[in-house]
Amino acid sequence: MTLIALADPLPLTVPEVRRLLFALVWQPPPSAAHVLHWSGWRRRHQARAKQAHIKRRQRRLQVRL
C-alpha cells in the first residue's frame, strides 16, 4: 500500500474561481431576517433529526431484547 504524501494544493480551476468570486464579491450579504430564519429552520431540522435518531435506536434496542 502506498501512502500519498501531503503536498501543495492543486491550482484553482476556473469554476472554483468563479464560485469564490460569486461568494465573496458579487453575492450580497444576507439580511438579518434571512440569517435568523435560516438559524431557526436549522435548529428545528436538527431537533427532528435527533428525535428520529432516538426513535430508531429505541426500536433497534427493543428488537434485541
C-alpha positions in Angstrom: 0.0 0.0 0.0 1.4 3.4 -1.0 0.9 6.4 1.2 0.2 9.7 -0.5 2.3 12.5 0.9 0.6 15.7 1.7 1.5 18.2 -1.0 0.7 21.7 -2.0 -3.0 22.1 -3.0 -3.9 21.9 -6.7 -4.2 25.2 -8.6 -7.5 26.9 -8.7 -9.8 25.9 -11.6 -11.9 28.4 -13.5 -15.2 27.1 -11.9 -13.7 27.3 -8.4 -12.5 30.9 -9.0 -16.0 31.8 -10.4 -17.6 30.3 -7.3 -15.2 32.1 -4.9 -15.8 35.4 -6.7 -19.5 35.0 -6.6 -19.5 34.0 -2.9 -17.1 36.8 -1.8 -17.7 39.7 -4.1 -20.9 39.6 -6.2 -23.3 37.9 -3.8 -24.9 40.5 -1.4 -24.7 39.6 2.3 -27.9 38.0 3.6 -30.3 40.1 5.6 -30.6 39.7 9.4 -34.1 38.3 8.9 -32.8 35.7 6.5 -30.0 34.7 8.8 -32.4 34.3 11.8 -34.9 32.4 9.7 -32.3 30.0 8.5 -31.0 29.5 12.0 -34.5 28.7 13.3 -35.0 26.3 10.4 -31.7 24.6 11.0 -32.3 24.2 14.7 -35.8 22.7 14.1 -34.3 20.3 11.5 -31.6 19.2 13.9 -34.3 18.6 16.6 -36.3 16.5 14.2 -33.2 14.6 13.2 -32.3 14.0 16.8 -35.8 12.7 17.6 -35.7 10.3 14.6 -32.3 9.1 15.7 -33.5 8.4 19.2 -36.6 6.7 17.9 -34.7 4.5 15.6 -32.2 3.5 18.3 -35.1 2.6 20.7 -36.7 0.4 18.0 -33.4 -1.3 17.4 -32.9 -2.0 21.2 -36.5 -3.4 21.5 -35.8 -5.9 18.7 -32.7 -7.2 20.5 -34.5 -7.7 23.8 
